[in-house]
């Protein structure tokens, strides 16, 4: 039973983390800027939307790790693999009209953001654990 719960937690971590990332990206790119694309957006919009897209990936990675509770990096690696699969699919099927280098840069920033979310969780947890140990020792 415990193994099944761990499996469900792992699947939920990846799915919910990816959904959070997707929802935040949609908010930033579609709602706030009315759709972002290399050929239709100004440089300023591309930079601001890109920044918020990156932060969306950080949030998605962080959510996945928080849900997973253990082995968080594995869950974020699965999310990164999903980004790669999605990018390849969109590129091959013509689902994007942006230049290839632009799509690769965008997916690369998502991958870095997802991994940064996992790193931040690990760093924050380590700092909190050290504070608890320091406080309890005094």
MARVOVO-912542 format. One line per field, with one value per atom (N, C-alpha, C, CB): atom name; x, y, z; residue number from 1. Coordinates in Angstrom, 3 decimals, m for minus. Glycine has a CB too. Layout:
atomo = CA / ...
u = X / ...
v = Y / ...
w = Z / ...
num = NUM / ...
//
This chain:
atomo = N / CA / C / CB / N / CA / C / CB / N / CA / C / CB / N / CA / C / CB / N / CA / C / CB / N / CA / C / CB / N / CA / C / CB / N / CA / C / CB / N / CA / C / CB / N / CA / C / CB / N / CA / C / CB / N / CA / C / CB / N / CA / C / CB / N / CA / C / CB / N / CA / C / CB / N / CA / C / CB / N / CA / C / CB / N / CA / C / CB / N / CA / C / CB / N / CA / C / CB / N / CA / C / CB / N / CA / C / CB / N / CA / C / CB / N / CA / C / CB / N / CA / C / CB / N / CA / C / CB / N / CA / C / CB / N / CA / C / CB / N / CA / C / CB / N / CA / C / CB / N / CA / C / CB / N / CA / C / CB / N / CA / C / CB / N / CA / C / CB / N / CA / C / CB / N / CA / C / CB / N / CA / C / CB / N / CA / C / CB / N / CA / C / CB / N / CA / C / CB / N / CA / C / CB / N / CA / C / CB / N / CA / C / CB / N / CA / C / CB / N / CA / C / CB / N / CA / C / CB / N / CA / C / CB / N / CA / C / CB / N / CA / C / CB / N / CA / C / CB / N / CA / C / CB / N / CA / C / CB / N / CA / C / CB / N / CA / C / CB / N / CA / C / CB / N / CA / C / CB / N / CA / C / CB / N / CA / C / CB / N / CA / C / CB / N / CA / C / CB / N / CA / C / CB / N / CA / C / CB / N / CA / C / CB / N / CA / C / CB / N / CA / C / CB / N / CA / C / CB / N / CA / C / CB / N / CA / C / CB / N / CA / C / CB / N / CA / C / CB / N / CA / C / CB / N / CA / C / CB / N / CA / C / CB / N / CA / C / CB / N / CA / C / CB / N / CA / C / CB / N / CA / C / CB / N / CA / C / CB / N / CA / C / CB / N / CA / C / CB / N / CA / C / CB / N / CA / C / CB / N / CA / C / CB / N / CA / C / CB / N / CA / C / CB / N / CA / C / CB / N / CA / C / CB / N / CA / C / CB / N / CA / C / CB / N / CA / C / CB / N / CA / C / CB / N / CA / C / CB / N / CA / C / CB / N / CA / C / CB / N / CA / C / CB / N / CA / C / CB / N / CA / C / CB / N / CA / C / CB / N / CA / C / CB / N / CA / C / CB / N / CA / C / CB / N / CA / C / CB / N / CA / C / CB / N / CA / C / CB / N / CA / C / CB / N / CA / C / CB / N / CA / C / CB / N / CA / C / CB / N / CA / C / CB / N / CA / C / CB / N / CA / C / CB / N / CA / C / CB / N / CA / C / CB / N / CA / C / CB / N / CA / C / CB / N / CA / C / CB / N / CA / C / CB / N / CA / C / CB / N / CA / C / CB / N / CA / C / CB / N / CA / C / CB / N / CA / C / CB / N / CA / C / CB / N / CA / C / CB / N / CA / C / CB / N / CA / C / CB / N / CA / C / CB / N / CA / C / CB / N / CA / C / CB / N / CA / C / CB / N / CA / C / CB / N / CA / C / CB / N / CA / C / CB / N / CA / C / CB / N / CA / C / CB / N / CA / C / CB / N / CA / C / CB / N / CA / C / CB
u = 0.819 / 0.000 / 0.864 / m0.933 / 1.952 / 2.839 / 3.494 / 3.916 / 3.848 / 4.453 / 3.480 / 4.901 / 2.215 / 1.202 / 1.030 / m0.142 / 1.020 / 0.903 / 2.104 / 0.765 / 3.299 / 4.498 / 4.448 / 5.756 / 3.951 / 3.813 / 2.820 / 3.359 / 1.676 / 0.669 / 1.199 / m0.606 / 1.965 / 2.570 / 3.554 / 3.286 / 4.335 / 5.313 / 4.638 / 6.198 / 3.614 / 2.878 / 2.205 / 1.825 / 1.593 / 0.939 / 1.937 / 0.231 / 3.116 / 4.140 / 4.492 / 5.398 / 4.724 / 5.100 / 3.929 / 5.557 / 2.749 / 1.586 / 1.203 / 0.392 / 1.116 / 0.702 / 1.782 / 0.407 / 3.041 / 4.125 / 4.088 / 5.475 / 3.853 / 3.793 / 2.559 / 3.786 / 1.442 / 0.223 / 0.381 / m0.965 / 1.014 / 1.262 / 2.138 / 1.932 / 3.189 / 4.065 / 3.282 / 5.250 / 2.506 / 1.724 / 0.706 / 1.019 / 0.040 / m0.960 / m0.303 / m1.734 / 0.825 / 1.522 / 2.092 / 2.642 / 2.584 / 3.070 / 1.920 / 3.738 / 0.775 / m0.402 / m0.815 / m1.570 / m0.798 / m1.124 / m0.166 / m1.059 / 1.118 / 2.114 / 2.057 / 3.510 / 2.014 / 2.129 / 0.805 / 2.712 / m0.255 / m1.528 / m2.415 / m2.276 / m2.519 / m3.425 / m2.790 / m3.787 / m1.596 / m0.969 / m0.518 / 0.212 / m0.022 / 0.545 / m0.229 / 1.957 / m1.348 / m2.182 / m1.550 / m2.542 / m0.668 / 0.019 / 1.407 / m0.793 / 2.391 / 3.778 / 4.363 / 4.617 / 5.044 / 5.719 / 6.884 / 4.749 / 7.861 / 9.061 / 8.746 / 10.037 / 7.850 / 7.550 / 6.499 / 7.099 / 5.719 / 4.637 / 4.834 / 3.355 / 5.857 / 6.061 / 7.308 / 6.175 / 7.244 / 8.409 / 9.487 / 8.017 / 10.693 / 11.793 / 11.504 / 13.084 / 10.904 / 10.562 / 9.573 / 9.978 / 8.530 / 7.540 / 8.202 / 6.364 / 9.063 / 9.754 / 10.604 / 10.633 / 11.267 / 12.128 / 11.313 / 13.025 / 10.270 / 9.451 / 8.691 / 8.464 / 8.082 / 7.350 / 8.305 / 6.608 / 9.501 / 10.500 / 10.903 / 11.724 / 11.037 / 11.380 / 10.277 / 11.607 / 9.022 / 7.917 / 7.731 / 6.622 / 8.056 / 8.001 / 9.041 / 8.239 / 10.229 / 11.280 / 10.834 / 12.582 / 10.265 / 9.771 / 8.663 / 9.257 / 7.855 / 6.803 / 7.415 / 5.933 / 8.518 / 9.206 / 9.804 / 10.306 / 10.363 / 10.898 / 9.773 / 11.556 / 8.622 / 7.474 / 6.997 / 6.314 / 6.927 / 6.492 / 7.433 / 6.379 / 8.735 / 9.715 / 9.631 / 11.116 / 9.443 / 9.325 / 8.078 / 9.286 / 6.968 / 5.723 / 5.908 / 4.545 / 6.540 / 6.754 / 7.568 / 7.467 / 8.614 / 9.467 / 8.732 / 10.754 / 7.952 / 7.189 / 6.192 / 6.450 / 5.554 / 4.590 / 5.300 / 3.740 / 6.413 / 7.133 / 7.709 / 8.250 / 8.181 / 8.785 / 10.137 / 7.851 / 10.348 / 11.650 / 12.036 / 11.618 / 13.317 / 13.850 / 13.296 / 13.515 / 13.242 / 12.647 / 13.320 / 12.668 / 14.636 / 15.349 / 14.901 / 16.852 / 14.533 / 14.033 / 12.738 / 13.805 / 11.871 / 10.592 / 10.789 / 9.696 / 11.741 / 11.996 / 12.687 / 12.847 / 13.476 / 14.067 / 12.985 / 15.081 / 11.968 / 10.843 / 10.137 / 9.835 / 9.959 / 9.355 / 10.217 / 9.168 / 11.519 / 12.422 / 12.302 / 13.886 / 12.180 / 11.986 / 10.686 / 11.976 / 9.647 / 8.377 / 8.533 / 7.297 / 9.345 / 9.614 / 10.309 / 10.494 / 11.281 / 11.996 / 11.038 / 13.147 / 10.205 / 9.240 / 8.259 / 8.475 / 7.773 / 6.833 / 7.487 / 6.307 / 8.721 / 9.432 / 9.652 / 10.773 / 10.074 / 10.276 / 8.964 / 10.872 / 7.902 / 6.589 / 6.112 / 5.559 / 6.195 / 5.753 / 6.592 / 5.822 / 7.878 / 8.759 / 8.500 / 10.223 / 8.377 / 8.194 / 6.817 / 8.393 / 5.801 / 4.435 / 4.055 / 3.443 / 4.934 / 4.617 / 3.721 / 3.969 / 3.695 / 2.875 / 3.429 / 2.724 / 4.587 / 5.198 / 5.727 / 6.336 / 5.618 / 6.133 / 7.384 / 5.062 / 7.819 / 9.010 / 10.260 / 9.057 / 11.372 / 12.619 / 13.033 / 13.746 / 13.710 / 14.123 / 14.987 / 14.887 / 15.927 / 16.808 / 16.002 / 17.860 / 14.932 / 14.086 / 13.365 / 13.061 / 12.804 / 12.109 / 13.078 / 11.387 / 14.279 / 15.274 / 15.732 / 16.483 / 15.891 / 16.253 / 15.145 / 16.548 / 13.903 / 12.757 / 12.667 / 11.444 / 12.801 / 12.714 / 13.910 / 12.627 / 15.068 / 16.241 / 16.040 / 17.471 / 15.401 / 15.145 / 14.135 / 14.638 / 13.180 / 12.235 / 12.951 / 11.119 / 13.842 / 14.579 / 15.434 / 15.468 / 16.124 / 16.940 / 16.050 / 17.760 / 14.898 / 13.975 / 13.435 / 12.822 / 13.062 / 12.551 / 13.615 / 12.115 / 14.846 / 15.920 / 16.257 / 17.170 / 16.151 / 16.380 / 15.329 / 16.358 / 14.091 / 13.046 / 13.412 / 11.720 / 13.940 / 14.365 / 15.547 / 14.740 / 16.495 / 17.662 / 17.258 / 18.653 / 16.349 / 15.891 / 15.236 / 14.913 / 14.434 / 13.797 / 14.852 / 12.841 / 15.826 / 16.879 / 17.659 / 17.836 / 17.955 / 18.710 / 17.914 / 19.092 / 16.635 / 15.795 / 15.613 / 14.436 / 15.415 / 15.236 / 16.500 / 14.855 / 17.658 / 18.925 / 19.108 / 20.099 / 18.792 / 18.915 / 17.964 / 18.642 / 16.735 / 15.771 / 16.229 / 14.377 / 16.734 / 17.232 / 18.386 / 17.671 / 19.286 / 20.425 / 19.967 / 21.418 / 18.963 / 18.447 / 17.791 / 17.448 / 17.053 / 16.406 / 17.479 / 15.469 / 18.518 / 19.583 / 20.310 / 20.576 / 20.571 / 21.248 / 20.403 / 21.591 / 19.105 / 18.188 / 18.052 / 16.806 / 17.914 / 17.717 / 18.996 / 17.231 / 20.158 / 21.423 / 21.634 / 22.598 / 21.034 / 21.216 / 20.283 / 21.012
v = m1.192 / 0.000 / 1.258 / m0.003 / 1.228 / 2.386 / 2.657 / 2.167 / 1.598 / 1.745 / 2.403 / 0.385 / 2.016 / 2.616 / 4.101 / 1.876 / 4.454 / 5.852 / 6.666 / 5.961 / 6.080 / 6.767 / 6.967 / 5.976 / 5.972 / 6.081 / 7.186 / 4.733 / 7.205 / 8.237 / 9.630 / 7.944 / 9.713 / 10.990 / 11.446 / 10.868 / 10.523 / 10.866 / 11.344 / 9.669 / 10.621 / 11.010 / 12.360 / 9.933 / 12.524 / 13.797 / 14.946 / 13.706 / 14.711 / 15.756 / 16.265 / 15.230 / 15.345 / 15.727 / 16.414 / 14.489 / 15.818 / 16.366 / 17.744 / 15.401 / 17.865 / 19.139 / 20.203 / 18.970 / 19.828 / 20.778 / 21.294 / 20.130 / 20.393 / 20.782 / 21.637 / 19.536 / 21.287 / 22.088 / 23.495 / 21.387 / 23.590 / 24.904 / 25.738 / 24.760 / 25.115 / 25.821 / 26.272 / 24.924 / 25.392 / 25.721 / 26.818 / 24.493 / 26.762 / 27.787 / 29.155 / 27.399 / 29.185 / 30.457 / 31.003 / 30.288 / 30.119 / 30.552 / 31.121 / 29.379 / 30.452 / 30.952 / 32.318 / 29.965 / 32.478 / 33.773 / 34.854 / 33.688 / 34.569 / 35.561 / 35.860 / 35.077 / 34.821 / 35.038 / 35.377 / 33.820 / 34.715 / 34.904 / 35.970 / 33.599 / 35.949 / 36.878 / 38.264 / 36.353 / 38.336 / 39.634 / 40.297 / 39.480 / 39.495 / 40.071 / 39.723 / 39.615 / 39.043 / 38.750 / 37.818 / 40.006 / 36.982 / 36.049 / 36.565 / 35.826 / 35.730 / 36.128 / 35.257 / 36.010 / 35.883 / 35.156 / 35.973 / 34.818 / 35.304 / 35.975 / 37.036 / 34.963 / 36.709 / 37.628 / 38.673 / 36.853 / 38.451 / 39.398 / 40.236 / 38.658 / 39.961 / 40.679 / 41.550 / 39.691 / 42.668 / 43.547 / 42.891 / 44.945 / 43.420 / 42.903 / 43.036 / 43.624 / 44.138 / 44.353 / 43.301 / 45.757 / 43.043 / 42.028 / 40.659 / 42.005 / 40.327 / 39.036 / 38.889 / 38.878 / 39.950 / 39.876 / 39.749 / 41.111 / 40.555 / 40.506 / 39.187 / 41.695 / 38.788 / 37.512 / 36.344 / 37.334 / 36.437 / 35.388 / 35.276 / 35.646 / 36.407 / 36.412 / 35.737 / 37.860 / 36.109 / 35.502 / 34.031 / 36.270 / 33.676 / 32.268 / 31.468 / 32.121 / 32.036 / 31.396 / 31.227 / 32.216 / 32.282 / 32.190 / 31.145 / 33.557 / 30.987 / 29.959 / 28.568 / 30.078 / 28.378 / 27.084 / 26.831 / 27.024 / 27.870 / 27.734 / 27.319 / 29.071 / 27.986 / 27.658 / 26.229 / 28.647 / 25.813 / 24.453 / 23.408 / 24.273 / 23.641 / 22.714 / 22.662 / 23.107 / 23.814 / 23.880 / 23.141 / 25.343 / 23.336 / 22.640 / 21.128 / 23.105 / 20.686 / 19.239 / 18.651 / 18.964 / 19.339 / 18.839 / 18.864 / 19.670 / 19.898 / 19.963 / 18.811 / 21.301 / 18.470 / 17.373 / 16.034 / 17.389 / 15.878 / 14.598 / 14.264 / 14.626 / 15.250 / 15.128 / 14.423 / 14.396 / 13.450 / 12.780 / 12.556 / 11.423 / 12.500 / 12.294 / 13.337 / 10.872 / 14.566 / 15.636 / 15.868 / 16.893 / 15.666 / 15.906 / 14.943 / 15.782 / 13.747 / 12.784 / 13.306 / 11.380 / 13.846 / 14.359 / 15.553 / 14.748 / 16.426 / 17.573 / 17.146 / 18.608 / 16.092 / 15.570 / 15.043 / 14.453 / 14.416 / 13.955 / 15.166 / 13.102 / 16.224 / 17.438 / 18.000 / 18.498 / 17.981 / 18.470 / 17.608 / 18.474 / 16.324 / 15.428 / 15.763 / 13.953 / 16.084 / 16.483 / 17.770 / 16.671 / 18.701 / 19.939 / 19.593 / 20.926 / 18.691 / 18.282 / 17.626 / 17.317 / 16.711 / 16.026 / 17.027 / 14.943 / 17.958 / 18.960 / 19.848 / 19.821 / 20.255 / 21.099 / 20.370 / 21.552 / 19.128 / 18.335 / 18.172 / 16.955 / 17.848 / 17.654 / 18.923 / 17.211 / 20.057 / 21.323 / 21.693 / 22.444 / 21.421 / 21.762 / 20.864 / 21.650 / 19.588 / 18.631 / 18.759 / 17.207 / 19.006 / 19.067 / 20.455 / 18.633 / 21.427 / 22.777 / 23.528 / 22.727 / 23.110 / 23.770 / 25.111 / 22.887 / 25.448 / 26.737 / 27.346 / 26.587 / 28.643 / 29.345 / 30.142 / 30.277 / 30.049 / 30.773 / 30.068 / 30.878 / 30.798 / 30.154 / 29.051 / 31.197 / 28.047 / 26.910 / 27.365 / 25.886 / 28.270 / 28.716 / 29.368 / 29.703 / 30.064 / 30.727 / 29.689 / 31.656 / 28.669 / 27.613 / 26.819 / 26.665 / 26.563 / 25.838 / 26.669 / 25.459 / 27.958 / 28.839 / 28.881 / 30.254 / 28.959 / 28.989 / 27.690 / 29.218 / 26.556 / 25.284 / 25.105 / 24.100 / 25.592 / 25.537 / 26.352 / 26.030 / 27.516 / 28.330 / 27.654 / 29.724 / 26.927 / 26.173 / 25.077 / 25.562 / 24.376 / 23.290 / 23.840 / 22.538 / 24.938 / 25.553 / 26.025 / 26.740 / 26.615 / 27.084 / 25.948 / 27.830 / 24.859 / 23.697 / 23.179 / 22.570 / 23.046 / 22.547 / 23.550 / 22.250 / 24.840 / 25.854 / 25.745 / 27.264 / 25.448 / 25.234 / 24.113 / 24.920 / 23.018 / 21.897 / 22.296 / 20.677 / 23.036 / 23.484 / 24.413 / 24.195 / 25.346 / 26.269 / 25.526 / 27.283 / 24.524 / 23.732 / 23.052 / 22.678 / 22.451 / 21.750 / 22.729 / 21.025 / 23.883 / 24.890 / 25.425 / 26.040 / 25.739 / 26.242 / 25.194 / 26.676 / 23.939 / 22.869 / 22.677 / 21.552 / 22.738 / 22.602 / 23.738 / 22.569 / 24.963 / 26.108 / 25.974 / 27.421 / 25.537 / 25.353 / 24.251 / 25.020 / 23.138 / 22.048 / 22.513 / 20.862 / 23.316 / 23.824 / 24.763 / 24.547 / 25.576 / 26.478 / 25.701 / 27.463 / 24.663 / 23.835 / 23.155 / 22.768 / 22.621 / 21.961 / 22.963 / 21.276 / 24.147 / 25.173 / 25.624 / 26.359 / 25.823 / 26.274 / 25.205 / 26.615 / 23.948 / 22.887 / 22.595 / 21.616 / 22.902 / 22.680 / 23.728 / 22.703 / 24.885 / 25.968 / 25.775 / 27.344
w = 0.000 / 0.000 / 0.000 / 1.201 / 0.794 / 0.868 / m0.490 / 1.946 / m1.206 / m2.522 / m3.491 / m3.060 / m3.425 / m4.289 / m3.963 / m4.140 / m2.690 / m2.291 / m2.769 / m0.772 / m2.665 / m3.147 / m4.663 / m2.762 / m5.376 / m6.829 / m7.192 / m7.433 / m6.495 / m6.749 / m6.400 / m5.945 / m5.330 / m4.945 / m6.023 / m3.572 / m6.544 / m7.584 / m8.858 / m7.893 / m9.278 / m10.483 / m10.262 / m10.860 / m9.100 / m8.779 / m8.764 / m7.427 / m8.234 / m8.161 / m9.549 / m7.458 / m10.472 / m11.834 / m12.537 / m12.639 / m12.457 / m13.159 / m12.605 / m13.046 / m11.296 / m10.708 / m10.921 / m9.200 / m10.761 / m11.021 / m12.451 / m10.742 / m13.402 / m14.814 / m15.093 / m15.715 / m14.458 / m14.628 / m14.050 / m13.965 / m12.888 / m12.287 / m13.217 / m10.893 / m13.722 / m14.650 / m15.885 / m15.063 / m16.461 / m17.656 / m17.407 / m18.165 / m16.264 / m15.939 / m15.756 / m14.664 / m15.085 / m14.883 / m16.190 / m13.860 / m17.047 / m18.360 / m19.177 / m19.115 / m19.145 / m19.861 / m19.337 / m19.735 / m18.030 / m17.431 / m17.950 / m15.882 / m17.893 / m18.293 / m19.795 / m17.916 / m20.615 / m22.057 / m22.735 / m22.699 / m22.357 / m23.057 / m22.418 / m23.108 / m21.091 / m20.412 / m20.314 / m19.003 / m19.778 / m19.565 / m20.868 / m18.640 / m21.826 / m23.052 / m24.317 / m23.210 / m24.197 / m25.356 / m26.370 / m26.026 / m25.943 / m26.835 / m27.173 / m28.122 / m26.977 / m27.196 / m28.297 / m25.887 / m29.218 / m30.279 / m30.795 / m31.418 / m31.355 / m31.821 / m32.872 / m32.381 / m33.795 / m34.892 / m34.553 / m36.078 / m33.497 / m33.219 / m31.959 / m33.106 / m31.179 / m29.919 / m29.994 / m28.745 / m29.282 / m29.212 / m28.346 / m28.644 / m28.452 / m27.654 / m26.169 / m28.001 / m25.774 / m24.368 / m23.876 / m24.169 / m24.671 / m24.298 / m24.225 / m25.307 / m25.181 / m25.160 / m23.901 / m26.409 / m23.511 / m22.323 / m21.042 / m22.242 / m20.903 / m19.688 / m19.616 / m19.645 / m20.723 / m20.749 / m20.516 / m22.099 / m21.083 / m20.867 / m19.416 / m21.711 / m18.752 / m17.327 / m16.507 / m16.830 / m16.775 / m16.032 / m16.400 / m16.293 / m17.631 / m18.035 / m17.252 / m19.567 / m17.112 / m16.327 / m14.876 / m16.396 / m14.286 / m12.907 / m12.781 / m12.433 / m13.825 / m13.834 / m13.748 / m15.104 / m14.452 / m14.409 / m13.029 / m15.479 / m12.423 / m11.060 / m10.106 / m10.582 / m10.230 / m9.366 / m9.608 / m9.610 / m10.856 / m11.171 / m10.599 / m12.669 / m10.725 / m10.157 / m8.646 / m10.577 / m8.034 / m6.576 / m6.099 / m6.106 / m6.781 / m6.412 / m6.525 / m7.314 / m7.603 / m7.786 / m6.639 / m9.124 / m6.250 / m5.167 / m3.832 / m5.073 / m3.612 / m2.361 / m2.252 / m2.259 / m3.357 / m3.346 / m3.206 / m4.622 / m3.904 / m3.905 / m2.538 / m4.935 / m1.820 / m0.492 / m0.487 / 0.412 / m1.347 / m1.398 / m2.859 / m0.617 / m3.091 / m4.440 / m5.421 / m4.934 / m4.980 / m5.774 / m7.105 / m5.006 / m7.157 / m8.407 / m9.503 / m8.188 / m9.121 / m10.118 / m10.726 / m9.476 / m9.912 / m10.397 / m11.319 / m9.226 / m10.956 / m11.817 / m13.114 / m11.081 / m13.063 / m14.300 / m15.246 / m13.981 / m14.687 / m15.516 / m16.133 / m14.669 / m15.357 / m15.906 / m17.041 / m14.796 / m16.868 / m17.916 / m19.180 / m17.408 / m18.990 / m20.136 / m20.861 / m19.678 / m20.119 / m20.738 / m21.550 / m19.663 / m21.068 / m21.817 / m23.137 / m20.974 / m23.088 / m24.301 / m25.287 / m23.955 / m24.805 / m25.670 / m26.276 / m24.880 / m25.466 / m25.966 / m27.028 / m24.807 / m26.794 / m27.756 / m29.072 / m27.179 / m28.997 / m30.214 / m30.960 / m29.877 / m30.232 / m30.860 / m31.550 / m29.818 / m30.862 / m31.453 / m32.674 / m30.415 / m32.613 / m33.726 / m34.939 / m33.293 / m34.703 / m35.799 / m36.447 / m35.289 / m35.644 / m36.187 / m36.692 / m35.131 / m36.566 / m37.016 / m36.055 / m38.359 / m34.798 / m33.796 / m33.358 / m32.609 / m33.845 / m33.550 / m34.845 / m32.501 / m34.958 / m36.142 / m35.803 / m36.724 / m34.564 / m34.129 / m34.663 / m32.578 / m34.763 / m35.195 / m34.221 / m35.320 / m34.748 / m33.926 / m32.749 / m34.778 / m32.997 / m31.919 / m30.787 / m32.463 / m31.140 / m30.148 / m29.284 / m30.843 / m29.929 / m29.185 / m28.304 / m30.157 / m28.808 / m28.012 / m26.814 / m28.884 / m27.030 / m25.923 / m24.876 / m26.437 / m25.347 / m24.426 / m23.619 / m25.209 / m24.301 / m23.568 / m22.644 / m24.547 / m23.052 / m22.178 / m20.913 / m22.915 / m21.058 / m19.864 / m18.944 / m20.265 / m19.522 / m18.689 / m17.913 / m19.555 / m18.589 / m17.930 / m16.788 / m18.950 / m17.040 / m15.990 / m14.839 / m16.559 / m15.165 / m14.128 / m13.271 / m14.761 / m13.905 / m13.164 / m12.199 / m14.140 / m12.690 / m11.837 / m10.726 / m12.679 / m11.028 / m10.004 / m8.896 / m10.628 / m9.261 / m8.259 / m7.298 / m8.939 / m7.839 / m6.990 / m6.109 / m7.855 / m6.701 / m5.947 / m4.798 / m6.876 / m5.083 / m4.044 / m2.888 / m4.630 / m3.221 / m2.161 / m1.301 / m2.764 / m1.951 / m1.210 / m0.331 / m2.184 / m0.873 / m0.143 / 1.057 / m1.080 / 0.829 / 1.910 / 2.997 / 1.369 / 2.574 / 3.561 / 4.385 / 2.868 / 3.747 / 4.463 / 5.458 / 3.477 / 5.032 / 5.945 / 7.124 / 5.201 / 6.860 / 7.952 / 8.900 / 7.392 / 8.350 / 9.194 / 10.063 / 8.336 / 9.495 / 10.272 / 11.380 / 9.356 / 11.108 / 12.138 / 13.267 / 11.534 / 12.931 / 13.954 / 14.817 / 13.294 / 14.167 / 14.922 / 15.810 / 13.969 / 15.323 / 16.101 / 17.277 / 15.225 / 17.032 / 18.078 / 19.156 / 17.482 / 18.755 / 19.741 / 20.527 / 19.052 / 19.967 / 20.671 / 21.759 / 19.684 / 21.578 / 22.567 / 23.676 / 21.960
num = 1 / 1 / 1 / 1 / 2 / 2 / 2 / 2 / 3 / 3 / 3 / 3 / 4 / 4 / 4 / 4 / 5 / 5 / 5 / 5 / 6 / 6 / 6 / 6 / 7 / 7 / 7 / 7 / 8 / 8 / 8 / 8 / 9 / 9 / 9 / 9 / 10 / 10 / 10 / 10 / 11 / 11 / 11 / 11 / 12 / 12 / 12 / 12 / 13 / 13 / 13 / 13 / 14 / 14 / 14 / 14 / 15 / 15 / 15 / 15 / 16 / 16 / 16 / 16 / 17 / 17 / 17 / 17 / 18 / 18 / 18 / 18 / 19 / 19 / 19 / 19 / 20 / 20 / 20 / 20 / 21 / 21 / 21 / 21 / 22 / 22 / 22 / 22 / 23 / 23 / 23 / 23 / 24 / 24 / 24 / 24 / 25 / 25 / 25 / 25 / 26 / 26 / 26 / 26 / 27 / 27 / 27 / 27 / 28 / 28 / 28 / 28 / 29 / 29 / 29 / 29 / 30 / 30 / 30 / 30 / 31 / 31 / 31 / 31 / 32 / 32 / 32 / 32 / 33 / 33 / 33 / 33 / 34 / 34 / 34 / 34 / 35 / 35 / 35 / 35 / 36 / 36 / 36 / 36 / 37 / 37 / 37 / 37 / 38 / 38 / 38 / 38 / 39 / 39 / 39 / 39 / 40 / 40 / 40 / 40 / 41 / 41 / 41 / 41 / 42 / 42 / 42 / 42 / 43 / 43 / 43 / 43 / 44 / 44 / 44 / 44 / 45 / 45 / 45 / 45 / 46 / 46 / 46 / 46 / 47 / 47 / 47 / 47 / 48 / 48 / 48 / 48 / 49 / 49 / 49 / 49 / 50 / 50 / 50 / 50 / 51 / 51 / 51 / 51 / 52 / 52 / 52 / 52 / 53 / 53 / 53 / 53 / 54 / 54 / 54 / 54 / 55 / 55 / 55 / 55 / 56 / 56 / 56 / 56 / 57 / 57 / 57 / 57 / 58 / 58 / 58 / 58 / 59 / 59 / 59 / 59 / 60 / 60 / 60 / 60 / 61 / 61 / 61 / 61 / 62 / 62 / 62 / 62 / 63 / 63 / 63 / 63 / 64 / 64 / 64 / 64 / 65 / 65 / 65 / 65 / 66 / 66 / 66 / 66 / 67 / 67 / 67 / 67 / 68 / 68 / 68 / 68 / 69 / 69 / 69 / 69 / 70 / 70 / 70 / 70 / 71 / 71 / 71 / 71 / 72 / 72 / 72 / 72 / 73 / 73 / 73 / 73 / 74 / 74 / 74 / 74 / 75 / 75 / 75 / 75 / 76 / 76 / 76 / 76 / 77 / 77 / 77 / 77 / 78 / 78 / 78 / 78 / 79 / 79 / 79 / 79 / 80 / 80 / 80 / 80 / 81 / 81 / 81 / 81 / 82 / 82 / 82 / 82 / 83 / 83 / 83 / 83 / 84 / 84 / 84 / 84 / 85 / 85 / 85 / 85 / 86 / 86 / 86 / 86 / 87 / 87 / 87 / 87 / 88 / 88 / 88 / 88 / 89 / 89 / 89 / 89 / 90 / 90 / 90 / 90 / 91 / 91 / 91 / 91 / 92 / 92 / 92 / 92 / 93 / 93 / 93 / 93 / 94 / 94 / 94 / 94 / 95 / 95 / 95 / 95 / 96 / 96 / 96 / 96 / 97 / 97 / 97 / 97 / 98 / 98 / 98 / 98 / 99 / 99 / 99 / 99 / 100 / 100 / 100 / 100 / 101 / 101 / 101 / 101 / 102 / 102 / 102 / 102 / 103 / 103 / 103 / 103 / 104 / 104 / 104 / 104 / 105 / 105 / 105 / 105 / 106 / 106 / 106 / 106 / 107 / 107 / 107 / 107 / 108 / 108 / 108 / 108 / 109 / 109 / 109 / 109 / 110 / 110 / 110 / 110 / 111 / 111 / 111 / 111 / 112 / 112 / 112 / 112 / 113 / 113 / 113 / 113 / 114 / 114 / 114 / 114 / 115 / 115 / 115 / 115 / 116 / 116 / 116 / 116 / 117 / 117 / 117 / 117 / 118 / 118 / 118 / 118 / 119 / 119 / 119 / 119 / 120 / 120 / 120 / 120 / 121 / 121 / 121 / 121 / 122 / 122 / 122 / 122 / 123 / 123 / 123 / 123 / 124 / 124 / 124 / 124 / 125 / 125 / 125 / 125 / 126 / 126 / 126 / 126 / 127 / 127 / 127 / 127 / 128 / 128 / 128 / 128 / 129 / 129 / 129 / 129 / 130 / 130 / 130 / 130 / 131 / 131 / 131 / 131 / 132 / 132 / 132 / 132 / 133 / 133 / 133 / 133 / 134 / 134 / 134 / 134 / 135 / 135 / 135 / 135 / 136 / 136 / 136 / 136 / 137 / 137 / 137 / 137 / 138 / 138 / 138 / 138
//
